[in-house]
Amino acid sequence: MDLQVLPLAVTMMAGPQLVAAVVLVTTARPVRVGLAFLLGVVVATAAGVALARGIFALLGQAIAPGDPSDRGVAAVVIQLVLVGLLALVAVKNVVKRRTVEPPKWLGSLMEAGPRKALTTGFLIILLMPSDIAVMLTVGANLEQHDAEWTAALPFVAATVLIAAQPLLVYLLLGHRARRAMPRLQEWLTTHSWVVNAAACLIFIVLILAP
């Protein structure tokens, strides 16, 4: 797998994903709940990348069956599809920046237990359009390099490490970090569109770079 896709892990957790991780640190059982959330993120990211790898393997065979020299055509088509998806995500973030409101389900996480945290970590990855676009990008990269999905384990690990940052800060700083989390949550909620749009543009450049 091309190492240039590793920074995409930042985009995986930008927006409500990281806000959810911050909110869970403020619950009554932050460690248990936080670990359950991370487990959900691990499973969802690994499964999503494996599925994306399979989709592009089938797509590549359909576009360029038989002759390996035609694989370049499939790669170009895949790149154009991914660039289009990322561009749509970037435009959506910019257009809706003034009307963005935190999802209602974020408030319910204040009382979340381990089971709900696990489910949230799983669904927040598999159902977010930006995360779907990122996992498709990683899957396409694996297909282009004829690599198995296990080659994406560094990407999965990087995603989980970013998701774990609020919990790690809490473990290091204790209640001081817990008091600061609401301010961080507010900033992430109001500025997530900037992070998402910038990340999409950066990775469009990376995909198109020779």
C-alpha positions in Angstrom: 0.0 0.0 0.0 1.2 3.5 -0.9 2.2 5.3 2.3 0.6 8.5 1.0 -2.8 7.2 1.9 -1.9 7.0 5.6 -2.8 10.7 6.3 -6.3 9.8 5.2 -6.7 8.4 8.7 -7.1 12.0 9.8 -10.1 12.5 7.6 -11.6 9.3 8.9 -12.0 10.9 12.3 -12.6 14.5 11.3 -16.0 15.9 12.3 -18.6 14.0 14.4 -16.4 11.0 14.6 -13.8 12.8 16.8 -16.5 14.7 18.6 -18.1 11.4 19.6 -14.8 10.2 21.0 -14.5 13.5 23.0 -18.0 13.2 24.4 -17.4 9.6 25.5 -14.5 10.7 27.6 -16.9 12.9 29.7 -19.1 9.9 30.6 -19.2 8.2 34.0 -17.0 5.3 32.8 -14.7 7.0 30.2 -12.1 4.2 30.0 -14.6 1.3 29.5 -16.7 3.3 27.2 -13.8 4.7 25.3 -12.2 1.2 24.7 -15.6 -0.1 23.5 -15.8 2.8 21.0 -12.3 2.1 19.7 -13.2 -1.6 19.2 -16.1 -0.5 17.0 -13.8 1.8 15.0 -11.3 -1.1 14.5 -13.9 -3.6 13.3 -15.7 -1.1 11.0 -12.5 0.3 9.4 -11.0 -3.1 8.8 -14.3 -4.4 7.4 -14.8 -1.3 5.3 -11.4 -1.5 3.7 -11.7 -5.2 3.0 -15.0 -4.6 1.3 -13.7 -1.7 -0.7 -10.7 -3.8 -1.8 -13.1 -6.5 -3.0 -15.3 -4.0 -4.9 -12.4 -2.5 -6.8 -11.0 -6.0 -7.6 -14.3 -6.8 -9.2 -14.5 -3.4 -10.9 -11.0 -3.8 -12.3 -11.8 -7.2 -13.7 -14.9 -5.9 -15.3 -13.2 -2.9 -16.9 -10.0 -4.7 -17.9 -10.6 -8.5 -18.1 -7.9 -10.8 -19.2 -5.0 -8.5 -20.5 -2.9 -7.2 -17.6 -1.8 -4.3 -19.8 -5.3 -2.9 -19.6 -5.2 -2.5 -15.9 -4.0 1.0 -16.4 -7.4 1.9 -17.8 -9.1 0.5 -14.8 -6.8 2.5 -12.5 -7.6 5.8 -14.3 -11.3 5.1 -14.0 -11.0 4.3 -10.3 -9.0 7.5 -9.7 -11.6 9.6 -11.5 -14.4 8.1 -9.5 -12.6 8.7 -6.2 -11.7 12.3 -7.1 -15.3 12.9 -7.9 -16.4 11.5 -4.6 -13.9 13.6 -2.6 -14.8 16.7 -4.6 -18.5 16.2 -3.7 -17.7 15.8 0.0 -15.5 19.0 -0.1 -18.2 21.1 -1.8 -20.9 19.8 0.5 -18.9 20.8 3.6 -18.3 24.3 2.2 -21.9 24.9 1.1 -23.4 23.7 4.3 -20.9 25.3 6.7 -23.3 27.9 8.0 -26.1 25.5 8.7 -24.1 22.6 10.2 -25.5 21.5 13.5 -24.2 18.7 15.7 -26.2 15.5 15.2 -28.8 14.9 17.8 -27.3 11.5 18.6 -24.2 13.1 20.0 -26.1 14.4 23.0 -27.3 10.9 23.8 -23.7 9.7 24.1 -23.4 11.5 27.4 -25.1 8.6 29.1 -23.7 5.9 26.8 -22.5 2.6 28.2 -19.9 0.2 26.6 -22.5 -1.5 24.3 -23.8 1.8 22.9 -20.2 3.1 22.5 -19.3 0.0 20.6 -22.2 0.4 18.2 -21.5 4.0 17.8 -17.9 3.4 16.9 -18.9 0.8 14.3 -21.7 2.8 12.6 -20.0 6.2 12.7 -17.3 4.8 10.4 -19.5 2.7 8.0 -22.3 5.3 7.6 -20.3 8.5 7.2 -20.0 9.6 3.5 -16.5 11.0 4.1 -15.3 7.8 5.7 -16.8 5.7 2.9 -14.9 7.9 0.3 -11.7 7.4 2.3 -12.1 3.6 2.6 -12.8 3.4 -1.2 -9.6 5.4 -1.8 -7.6 2.9 0.3 -9.3 0.0 -1.4 -8.5 1.4 -4.8 -4.9 1.9 -3.7 -4.6 -1.7 -2.6 -6.1 -2.9 -5.9 -3.6 -0.7 -7.9 -0.7 -2.3 -6.0 -2.2 -5.8 -6.2 -2.0 -6.0 -2.4 -4.1 -7.9 0.0 -6.3 -6.0 2.5 -3.9 -6.8 5.3 -1.5 -4.3 3.7 -3.9 -1.6 4.9 -3.3 -2.5 8.6 -1.1 0.5 9.1 -3.9 2.7 7.9 -6.4 0.9 10.3 -3.9 1.4 13.1 -3.4 5.1 12.3 -7.2 5.6 12.3 -7.6 3.9 15.7 -4.7 5.9 17.1 -6.4 9.2 16.1 -9.7 8.0 17.5 -7.9 7.2 20.8 -6.4 10.6 21.3 -9.2 12.0 23.6 -9.0 8.8 25.8 -5.2 9.0 25.8 -5.3 12.6 26.9 -7.7 11.8 29.6 -5.5 8.9 30.9 -2.5 11.3 30.9 -4.1 14.4 32.4 -7.1 13.0 34.3 -9.8 15.4 35.4 -8.0 18.4 33.9 -8.5 17.0 30.5 -12.1 16.1 31.3 -12.9 19.7 32.1 -11.3 20.9 28.9 -13.2 18.4 26.7 -16.4 20.5 26.3 -14.4 23.4 24.8 -12.7 21.1 22.4 -16.0 19.5 21.5 -17.5 22.9 20.7 -14.5 23.9 18.5 -14.6 20.6 16.6 -18.3 21.0 16.0 -18.1 24.5 14.6 -14.9 24.0 12.5 -15.2 20.4 11.3 -16.2 21.6 7.8 -12.8 23.3 7.4 -10.9 20.1 8.3 -13.0 18.0 6.1 -12.9 20.2 3.0 -9.1 20.8 3.4 -8.4 17.1 3.8 -10.5 16.2 0.7 -8.6 18.8 -1.4 -5.2 17.5 -0.2 -6.1 13.9 -1.0 -7.4 14.8 -4.5 -4.0 16.1 -5.2 -2.4 13.0 -3.8 -4.6 10.7 -5.9 -3.8 12.7 -9.1 -0.1 13.1 -8.4 2.1 10.9 -10.6 
